[in-house]
Amino acid sequence: MEFYRGLRRYGVKTEFVMDPREAHNIGEKQHLLDVLARTLSWFDFELKRE
């Protein structure tokens, strides 16, 4: 959350997602799939932007 706040403070476009029952590591399969889908979506968006 601190990293998110720091990015927002400097105007970096960012999104904060907090999964229930997860701490620092993603342990549940559905949450992991969500993280991977969001990561791929981000790369897809950023690479097409150029």
mmCIF file as Biopython writes it, N, C-alpha, C and O atoms, coordinates in Angstrom:
data_model
#
loop_
_atom_site.group_PDB
_atom_site.id
_atom_site.type_symbol
_atom_site.label_atom_id
_atom_site.label_alt_id
_atom_site.label_comp_id
_atom_site.label_asym_id
_atom_site.label_entity_id
_atom_site.label_seq_id
_atom_site.pdbx_PDB_ins_code
_atom_site.Cartn_x
_atom_site.Cartn_y
_atom_site.Cartn_z
_atom_site.occupancy
_atom_site.B_iso_or_equiv
_atom_site.auth_seq_id
_atom_site.auth_asym_id
_atom_site.pdbx_PDB_model_num
ATOM 1   N N  . MET A ? 1  ? 0.818  -1.171  0.000   1.0 0.0 1  A 1 
ATOM 2   C CA . MET A ? 1  ? 0.000  0.000   0.000   1.0 0.0 1  A 1 
ATOM 3   C C  . MET A ? 1  ? 0.879  1.259   0.000   1.0 0.0 1  A 1 
ATOM 4   O O  . MET A ? 1  ? 0.517  2.268   -0.606  1.0 0.0 1  A 1 
ATOM 5   N N  . GLU A ? 2  ? 2.016  1.202   0.668   1.0 0.0 2  A 1 
ATOM 6   C CA . GLU A ? 2  ? 2.913  2.355   0.690   1.0 0.0 2  A 1 
ATOM 7   C C  . GLU A ? 2  ? 3.472  2.636   -0.704  1.0 0.0 2  A 1 
ATOM 8   O O  . GLU A ? 2  ? 3.593  3.792   -1.109  1.0 0.0 2  A 1 
ATOM 9   N N  . PHE A ? 3  ? 3.809  1.584   -1.428  1.0 0.0 3  A 1 
ATOM 10  C CA . PHE A ? 3  ? 4.326  1.749   -2.789  1.0 0.0 3  A 1 
ATOM 11  C C  . PHE A ? 3  ? 3.258  2.393   -3.674  1.0 0.0 3  A 1 
ATOM 12  O O  . PHE A ? 3  ? 3.561  3.291   -4.459  1.0 0.0 3  A 1 
ATOM 13  N N  . TYR A ? 4  ? 2.020  1.939   -3.548  1.0 0.0 4  A 1 
ATOM 14  C CA . TYR A ? 4  ? 0.892  2.494   -4.298  1.0 0.0 4  A 1 
ATOM 15  C C  . TYR A ? 4  ? 0.732  3.982   -3.987  1.0 0.0 4  A 1 
ATOM 16  O O  . TYR A ? 4  ? 0.597  4.798   -4.899  1.0 0.0 4  A 1 
ATOM 17  N N  . ARG A ? 5  ? 0.748  4.328   -2.720  1.0 0.0 5  A 1 
ATOM 18  C CA . ARG A ? 5  ? 0.600  5.734   -2.325  1.0 0.0 5  A 1 
ATOM 19  C C  . ARG A ? 5  ? 1.734  6.597   -2.867  1.0 0.0 5  A 1 
ATOM 20  O O  . ARG A ? 5  ? 1.517  7.731   -3.293  1.0 0.0 5  A 1 
ATOM 21  N N  . GLY A ? 6  ? 2.941  6.047   -2.845  1.0 0.0 6  A 1 
ATOM 22  C CA . GLY A ? 6  ? 4.079  6.790   -3.383  1.0 0.0 6  A 1 
ATOM 23  C C  . GLY A ? 6  ? 3.943  7.049   -4.872  1.0 0.0 6  A 1 
ATOM 24  O O  . GLY A ? 6  ? 4.227  8.149   -5.346  1.0 0.0 6  A 1 
ATOM 25  N N  . LEU A ? 7  ? 3.510  6.043   -5.605  1.0 0.0 7  A 1 
ATOM 26  C CA . LEU A ? 7  ? 3.308  6.221   -7.044  1.0 0.0 7  A 1 
ATOM 27  C C  . LEU A ? 7  ? 2.232  7.258   -7.329  1.0 0.0 7  A 1 
ATOM 28  O O  . LEU A ? 7  ? 2.402  8.118   -8.194  1.0 0.0 7  A 1 
ATOM 29  N N  . ARG A ? 8  ? 1.129  7.173   -6.601  1.0 0.0 8  A 1 
ATOM 30  C CA . ARG A ? 8  ? 0.031  8.132   -6.788  1.0 0.0 8  A 1 
ATOM 31  C C  . ARG A ? 8  ? 0.482  9.561   -6.453  1.0 0.0 8  A 1 
ATOM 32  O O  . ARG A ? 8  ? 0.076  10.521  -7.108  1.0 0.0 8  A 1 
ATOM 33  N N  . ARG A ? 9  ? 1.299  9.678   -5.457  1.0 0.0 9  A 1 
ATOM 34  C CA . ARG A ? 9  ? 1.776  11.004  -5.043  1.0 0.0 9  A 1 
ATOM 35  C C  . ARG A ? 9  ? 2.530  11.702  -6.159  1.0 0.0 9  A 1 
ATOM 36  O O  . ARG A ? 9  ? 2.465  12.924  -6.296  1.0 0.0 9  A 1 
ATOM 37  N N  . TYR A ? 10 ? 3.247  10.919  -6.958  1.0 0.0 10 A 1 
ATOM 38  C CA . TYR A ? 10 ? 4.022  11.487  -8.056  1.0 0.0 10 A 1 
ATOM 39  C C  . TYR A ? 10 ? 3.305  11.410  -9.398  1.0 0.0 10 A 1 
ATOM 40  O O  . TYR A ? 10 ? 3.918  11.597  -10.449 1.0 0.0 10 A 1 
ATOM 41  N N  . GLY A ? 11 ? 2.007  11.136  -9.357  1.0 0.0 11 A 1 
ATOM 42  C CA . GLY A ? 11 ? 1.191  11.181  -10.566 1.0 0.0 11 A 1 
ATOM 43  C C  . GLY A ? 11 ? 1.306  9.992   -11.489 1.0 0.0 11 A 1 
ATOM 44  O O  . GLY A ? 11 ? 0.916  10.073  -12.654 1.0 0.0 11 A 1 
ATOM 45  N N  . VAL A ? 12 ? 1.834  8.893   -10.995 1.0 0.0 12 A 1 
ATOM 46  C CA . VAL A ? 12 ? 1.955  7.692   -11.812 1.0 0.0 12 A 1 
ATOM 47  C C  . VAL A ? 12 ? 0.606  6.982   -11.839 1.0 0.0 12 A 1 
ATOM 48  O O  . VAL A ? 12 ? 0.009  6.730   -10.792 1.0 0.0 12 A 1 
ATOM 49  N N  . LYS A ? 13 ? 0.130  6.659   -13.041 1.0 0.0 13 A 1 
ATOM 50  C CA . LYS A ? 13 ? -1.129 5.932   -13.160 1.0 0.0 13 A 1 
ATOM 51  C C  . LYS A ? 13 ? -0.934 4.544   -12.552 1.0 0.0 13 A 1 
ATOM 52  O O  . LYS A ? 13 ? -0.055 3.791   -12.970 1.0 0.0 13 A 1 
ATOM 53  N N  . THR A ? 14 ? -1.749 4.223   -11.579 1.0 0.0 14 A 1 
ATOM 54  C CA . THR A ? 14 ? -1.586 2.951   -10.887 1.0 0.0 14 A 1 
ATOM 55  C C  . THR A ? 14 ? -2.933 2.442   -10.400 1.0 0.0 14 A 1 
ATOM 56  O O  . THR A ? 14 ? -3.921 3.176   -10.377 1.0 0.0 14 A 1 
ATOM 57  N N  . GLU A ? 15 ? -2.956 1.198   -10.020 1.0 0.0 15 A 1 
ATOM 58  C CA . GLU A ? 15 ? -4.182 0.564   -9.533  1.0 0.0 15 A 1 
ATOM 59  C C  . GLU A ? 15 ? -3.802 -0.308  -8.337  1.0 0.0 15 A 1 
ATOM 60  O O  . GLU A ? 15 ? -2.791 -1.009  -8.370  1.0 0.0 15 A 1 
ATOM 61  N N  . PHE A ? 16 ? -4.603 -0.260  -7.299  1.0 0.0 16 A 1 
ATOM 62  C CA . PHE A ? 16 ? -4.345 -1.050  -6.095  1.0 0.0 16 A 1 
ATOM 63  C C  . PHE A ? 16 ? -5.391 -2.155  -6.002  1.0 0.0 16 A 1 
ATOM 64  O O  . PHE A ? 16 ? -6.591 -1.883  -5.968  1.0 0.0 16 A 1 
ATOM 65  N N  . VAL A ? 17 ? -4.935 -3.385  -5.963  1.0 0.0 17 A 1 
ATOM 66  C CA . VAL A ? 17 ? -5.827 -4.541  -5.844  1.0 0.0 17 A 1 
ATOM 67  C C  . VAL A ? 17 ? -5.403 -5.334  -4.615  1.0 0.0 17 A 1 
ATOM 68  O O  . VAL A ? 17 ? -4.239 -5.712  -4.478  1.0 0.0 17 A 1 
ATOM 69  N N  . MET A ? 18 ? -6.348 -5.580  -3.731  1.0 0.0 18 A 1 
ATOM 70  C CA . MET A ? 18 ? -6.058 -6.337  -2.514  1.0 0.0 18 A 1 
ATOM 71  C C  . MET A ? 18 ? -6.992 -7.553  -2.476  1.0 0.0 18 A 1 
ATOM 72  O O  . MET A ? 18 ? -8.213 -7.408  -2.412  1.0 0.0 18 A 1 
ATOM 73  N N  . ASP A ? 19 ? -6.412 -8.728  -2.515  1.0 0.0 19 A 1 
ATOM 74  C CA . ASP A ? 19 ? -7.205 -9.950  -2.493  1.0 0.0 19 A 1 
ATOM 75  C C  . ASP A ? 19 ? -7.447 -10.399 -1.057  1.0 0.0 19 A 1 
ATOM 76  O O  . ASP A ? 19 ? -6.547 -10.322 -0.221  1.0 0.0 19 A 1 
ATOM 77  N N  . PRO A ? 20 ? -8.648 -10.864 -0.773  1.0 0.0 20 A 1 
ATOM 78  C CA . PRO A ? 20 ? -8.932 -11.358 0.584   1.0 0.0 20 A 1 
ATOM 79  C C  . PRO A ? 20 ? -8.112 -12.609 0.902   1.0 0.0 20 A 1 
ATOM 80  O O  . PRO A ? 20 ? -7.814 -13.411 0.016   1.0 0.0 20 A 1 
ATOM 81  N N  . ARG A ? 21 ? -7.764 -12.759 2.136   1.0 0.0 21 A 1 
ATOM 82  C CA . ARG A ? 21 ? -7.031 -13.933 2.644   1.0 0.0 21 A 1 
ATOM 83  C C  . ARG A ? 21 ? -5.608 -14.041 2.101   1.0 0.0 21 A 1 
ATOM 84  O O  . ARG A ? 21 ? -4.991 -15.098 2.238   1.0 0.0 21 A 1 
ATOM 85  N N  . GLU A ? 22 ? -5.063 -12.988 1.489   1.0 0.0 22 A 1 
ATOM 86  C CA . GLU A ? 22 ? -3.698 -13.022 0.965   1.0 0.0 22 A 1 
ATOM 87  C C  . GLU A ? 22 ? -2.844 -12.010 1.710   1.0 0.0 22 A 1 
ATOM 88  O O  . GLU A ? 22 ? -3.319 -10.934 2.075   1.0 0.0 22 A 1 
ATOM 89  N N  . ALA A ? 23 ? -1.605 -12.351 1.931   1.0 0.0 23 A 1 
ATOM 90  C CA . ALA A ? 23 ? -0.669 -11.435 2.588   1.0 0.0 23 A 1 
ATOM 91  C C  . ALA A ? 23 ? 0.338  -10.950 1.547   1.0 0.0 23 A 1 
ATOM 92  O O  . ALA A ? 23 ? -0.044 -10.263 0.600   1.0 0.0 23 A 1 
ATOM 93  N N  . HIS A ? 24 ? 1.599  -11.289 1.702   1.0 0.0 24 A 1 
ATOM 94  C CA . HIS A ? 24 ? 2.619  -10.837 0.760   1.0 0.0 24 A 1 
ATOM 95  C C  . HIS A ? 24 ? 2.711  -11.737 -0.469  1.0 0.0 24 A 1 
ATOM 96  O O  . HIS A ? 24 ? 3.085  -11.275 -1.547  1.0 0.0 24 A 1 
ATOM 97  N N  . ASN A ? 25 ? 2.383  -12.984 -0.319  1.0 0.0 25 A 1 
ATOM 98  C CA . ASN A ? 25 ? 2.424  -13.920 -1.441  1.0 0.0 25 A 1 
ATOM 99  C C  . ASN A ? 25 ? 1.009  -14.287 -1.858  1.0 0.0 25 A 1 
ATOM 100 O O  . ASN A ? 25 ? 0.091  -14.305 -1.038  1.0 0.0 25 A 1 
ATOM 101 N N  . ILE A ? 26 ? 0.847  -14.577 -3.139  1.0 0.0 26 A 1 
ATOM 102 C CA . ILE A ? 26 ? -0.458 -14.999 -3.643  1.0 0.0 26 A 1 
ATOM 103 C C  . ILE A ? 26 ? -0.498 -16.526 -3.553  1.0 0.0 26 A 1 
ATOM 104 O O  . ILE A ? 26 ? 0.309  -17.210 -4.182  1.0 0.0 26 A 1 
ATOM 105 N N  . GLY A ? 27 ? -1.432 -17.052 -2.776  1.0 0.0 27 A 1 
ATOM 106 C CA . GLY A ? 27 ? -1.492 -18.491 -2.559  1.0 0.0 27 A 1 
ATOM 107 C C  . GLY A ? 27 ? -2.669 -19.175 -3.215  1.0 0.0 27 A 1 
ATOM 108 O O  . GLY A ? 27 ? -2.580 -20.350 -3.573  1.0 0.0 27 A 1 
ATOM 109 N N  . GLU A ? 28 ? -3.766 -18.467 -3.378  1.0 0.0 28 A 1 
ATOM 110 C CA . GLU A ? 28 ? -4.954 -19.085 -3.956  1.0 0.0 28 A 1 
ATOM 111 C C  . GLU A ? 28 ? -4.903 -19.014 -5.476  1.0 0.0 28 A 1 
ATOM 112 O O  . GLU A ? 28 ? -4.536 -17.992 -6.056  1.0 0.0 28 A 1 
ATOM 113 N N  . LYS A ? 29 ? -5.277 -20.114 -6.100  1.0 0.0 29 A 1 
ATOM 114 C CA . LYS A ? 29 ? -5.180 -20.240 -7.555  1.0 0.0 29 A 1 
ATOM 115 C C  . LYS A ? 29 ? -5.945 -19.129 -8.272  1.0 0.0 29 A 1 
ATOM 116 O O  . LYS A ? 29 ? -5.425 -18.541 -9.220  1.0 0.0 29 A 1 
ATOM 117 N N  . GLN A ? 30 ? -7.155 -18.835 -7.841  1.0 0.0 30 A 1 
ATOM 118 C CA . GLN A ? 30 ? -7.973 -17.825 -8.517  1.0 0.0 30 A 1 
ATOM 119 C C  . GLN A ? 30 ? -7.335 -16.435 -8.424  1.0 0.0 30 A 1 
ATOM 120 O O  . GLN A ? 30 ? -7.405 -15.652 -9.372  1.0 0.0 30 A 1 
ATOM 121 N N  . HIS A ? 31 ? -6.724 -16.138 -7.294  1.0 0.0 31 A 1 
ATOM 122 C CA . HIS A ? 31 ? -6.056 -14.853 -7.133  1.0 0.0 31 A 1 
ATOM 123 C C  . HIS A ? 31 ? -4.809 -14.775 -8.015  1.0 0.0 31 A 1 
ATOM 124 O O  . HIS A ? 31 ? -4.520 -13.733 -8.604  1.0 0.0 31 A 1 
ATOM 125 N N  . LEU A ? 32 ? -4.084 -15.870 -8.098  1.0 0.0 32 A 1 
ATOM 126 C CA . LEU A ? 32 ? -2.895 -15.911 -8.948  1.0 0.0 32 A 1 
ATOM 127 C C  . LEU A ? 32 ? -3.273 -15.707 -10.416 1.0 0.0 32 A 1 
ATOM 128 O O  . LEU A ? 32 ? -2.602 -14.967 -11.137 1.0 0.0 32 A 1 
ATOM 129 N N  . LEU A ? 33 ? -4.337 -16.356 -10.851 1.0 0.0 33 A 1 
ATOM 130 C CA . LEU A ? 33 ? -4.795 -16.188 -12.228 1.0 0.0 33 A 1 
ATOM 131 C C  . LEU A ? 33 ? -5.193 -14.739 -12.497 1.0 0.0 33 A 1 
ATOM 132 O O  . LEU A ? 33 ? -4.954 -14.217 -13.586 1.0 0.0 33 A 1 
ATOM 133 N N  . ASP A ? 34 ? -5.795 -14.095 -11.510 1.0 0.0 34 A 1 
ATOM 134 C CA . ASP A ? 34 ? -6.172 -12.691 -11.656 1.0 0.0 34 A 1 
ATOM 135 C C  . ASP A ? 34 ? -4.932 -11.805 -11.785 1.0 0.0 34 A 1 
ATOM 136 O O  . ASP A ? 34 ? -4.898 -10.904 -12.623 1.0 0.0 34 A 1 
ATOM 137 N N  . VAL A ? 35 ? -3.930 -12.054 -10.970 1.0 0.0 35 A 1 
ATOM 138 C CA . VAL A ? 35 ? -2.683 -11.277 -11.038 1.0 0.0 35 A 1 
ATOM 139 C C  . VAL A ? 35 ? -2.030 -11.457 -12.408 1.0 0.0 35 A 1 
ATOM 140 O O  . VAL A ? 35 ? -1.587 -10.483 -13.017 1.0 0.0 35 A 1 
ATOM 141 N N  . LEU A ? 36 ? -1.970 -12.678 -12.884 1.0 0.0 36 A 1 
ATOM 142 C CA . LEU A ? 36 ? -1.351 -12.940 -14.185 1.0 0.0 36 A 1 
ATOM 143 C C  . LEU A ? 36 ? -2.131 -12.277 -15.316 1.0 0.0 36 A 1 
ATOM 144 O O  . LEU A ? 36 ? -1.530 -11.725 -16.237 1.0 0.0 36 A 1 
ATOM 145 N N  . ALA A ? 37 ? -3.459 -12.324 -15.257 1.0 0.0 37 A 1 
ATOM 146 C CA . ALA A ? 37 ? -4.287 -11.691 -16.286 1.0 0.0 37 A 1 
ATOM 147 C C  . ALA A ? 37 ? -4.097 -10.178 -16.280 1.0 0.0 37 A 1 
ATOM 148 O O  . ALA A ? 37 ? -4.018 -9.557  -17.340 1.0 0.0 37 A 1 
ATOM 149 N N  . ARG A ? 38 ? -4.023 -9.587  -15.098 1.0 0.0 38 A 1 
ATOM 150 C CA . ARG A ? 38 ? -3.802 -8.140  -15.007 1.0 0.0 38 A 1 
ATOM 151 C C  . ARG A ? 38 ? -2.424 -7.756  -15.541 1.0 0.0 38 A 1 
ATOM 152 O O  . ARG A ? 38 ? -2.275 -6.731  -16.206 1.0 0.0 38 A 1 
ATOM 153 N N  . THR A ? 39 ? -1.424 -8.579  -15.251 1.0 0.0 39 A 1 
ATOM 154 C CA . THR A ? 39 ? -0.066 -8.312  -15.733 1.0 0.0 39 A 1 
ATOM 155 C C  . THR A ? 39 ? -0.002 -8.388  -17.251 1.0 0.0 39 A 1 
ATOM 156 O O  . THR A ? 39 ? 0.583  -7.516  -17.893 1.0 0.0 39 A 1 
ATOM 157 N N  . LEU A ? 40 ? -0.599 -9.421  -17.825 1.0 0.0 40 A 1 
ATOM 158 C CA . LEU A ? 40 ? -0.613 -9.557  -19.286 1.0 0.0 40 A 1 
ATOM 159 C C  . LEU A ? 40 ? -1.376 -8.411  -19.938 1.0 0.0 40 A 1 
ATOM 160 O O  . LEU A ? 40 ? -0.971 -7.909  -20.987 1.0 0.0 40 A 1 
ATOM 161 N N  . SER A ? 41 ? -2.461 -8.002  -19.330 1.0 0.0 41 A 1 
ATOM 162 C CA . SER A ? 41 ? -3.251 -6.885  -19.848 1.0 0.0 41 A 1 
ATOM 163 C C  . SER A ? 41 ? -2.437 -5.595  -19.838 1.0 0.0 41 A 1 
ATOM 164 O O  . SER A ? 41 ? -2.496 -4.808  -20.782 1.0 0.0 41 A 1 
ATOM 165 N N  . TRP A ? 42 ? -1.678 -5.385  -18.763 1.0 0.0 42 A 1 
ATOM 166 C CA . TRP A ? 42 ? -0.841 -4.190  -18.664 1.0 0.0 42 A 1 
ATOM 167 C C  . TRP A ? 42 ? 0.219  -4.175  -19.764 1.0 0.0 42 A 1 
ATOM 168 O O  . TRP A ? 42 ? 0.419  -3.154  -20.422 1.0 0.0 42 A 1 
ATOM 169 N N  . PHE A ? 43 ? 0.904  -5.317  -19.966 1.0 0.0 43 A 1 
ATOM 170 C CA . PHE A ? 43 ? 1.915  -5.388  -21.011 1.0 0.0 43 A 1 
ATOM 171 C C  . PHE A ? 43 ? 1.291  -5.168  -22.382 1.0 0.0 43 A 1 
ATOM 172 O O  . PHE A ? 43 ? 1.851  -4.455  -23.214 1.0 0.0 43 A 1 
ATOM 173 N N  . ASP A ? 44 ? 0.141  -5.774  -22.620 1.0 0.0 44 A 1 
ATOM 174 C CA . ASP A ? 44 ? -0.553 -5.617  -23.893 1.0 0.0 44 A 1 
ATOM 175 C C  . ASP A ? 44 ? -0.865 -4.144  -24.151 1.0 0.0 44 A 1 
ATOM 176 O O  . ASP A ? 44 ? -0.625 -3.643  -25.249 1.0 0.0 44 A 1 
ATOM 177 N N  . PHE A ? 45 ? -1.392 -3.458  -23.161 1.0 0.0 45 A 1 
ATOM 178 C CA . PHE A ? 45 ? -1.730 -2.045  -23.298 1.0 0.0 45 A 1 
ATOM 179 C C  . PHE A ? 45 ? -0.491 -1.190  -23.539 1.0 0.0 45 A 1 
ATOM 180 O O  . PHE A ? 45 ? -0.476 -0.358  -24.446 1.0 0.0 45 A 1 
ATOM 181 N N  . GLU A ? 46 ? 0.536  -1.390  -22.739 1.0 0.0 46 A 1 
ATOM 182 C CA . GLU A ? 46 ? 1.734  -0.551  -22.825 1.0 0.0 46 A 1 
ATOM 183 C C  . GLU A ? 46 ? 2.515  -0.787  -24.115 1.0 0.0 46 A 1 
ATOM 184 O O  . GLU A ? 46 ? 3.069  0.157   -24.678 1.0 0.0 46 A 1 
ATOM 185 N N  . LEU A ? 47 ? 2.569  -2.033  -24.593 1.0 0.0 47 A 1 
ATOM 186 C CA . LEU A ? 47 ? 3.313  -2.303  -25.825 1.0 0.0 47 A 1 
ATOM 187 C C  . LEU A ? 47 ? 2.578  -1.793  -27.051 1.0 0.0 47 A 1 
ATOM 188 O O  . LEU A ? 47 ? 3.222  -1.414  -28.029 1.0 0.0 47 A 1 
ATOM 189 N N  . LYS A ? 48 ? 1.262  -1.770  -27.034 1.0 0.0 48 A 1 
ATOM 190 C CA . LYS A ? 48 ? 0.492  -1.257  -28.157 1.0 0.0 48 A 1 
ATOM 191 C C  . LYS A ? 48 ? 0.489  0.264   -28.199 1.0 0.0 48 A 1 
ATOM 192 O O  . LYS A ? 48 ? 0.224  0.865   -29.240 1.0 0.0 48 A 1 
ATOM 193 N N  . ARG A ? 49 ? 0.783  0.875   -27.071 1.0 0.0 49 A 1 
ATOM 194 C CA . ARG A ? 49 ? 0.777  2.334   -26.976 1.0 0.0 49 A 1 
ATOM 195 C C  . ARG A ? 49 ? 1.893  2.969   -27.783 1.0 0.0 49 A 1 
ATOM 196 O O  . ARG A ? 49 ? 1.740  4.089   -28.269 1.0 0.0 49 A 1 
ATOM 197 N N  . GLU A ? 50 ? 2.985  2.293   -27.931 1.0 0.0 50 A 1 
ATOM 198 C CA . GLU A ? 50 ? 4.163  2.878   -28.603 1.0 0.0 50 A 1 
ATOM 199 C C  . GLU A ? 50 ? 4.034  2.858   -30.081 1.0 0.0 50 A 1 
ATOM 200 O O  . GLU A ? 50 ? 4.936  3.311   -30.785 1.0 0.0 50 A 1 
#
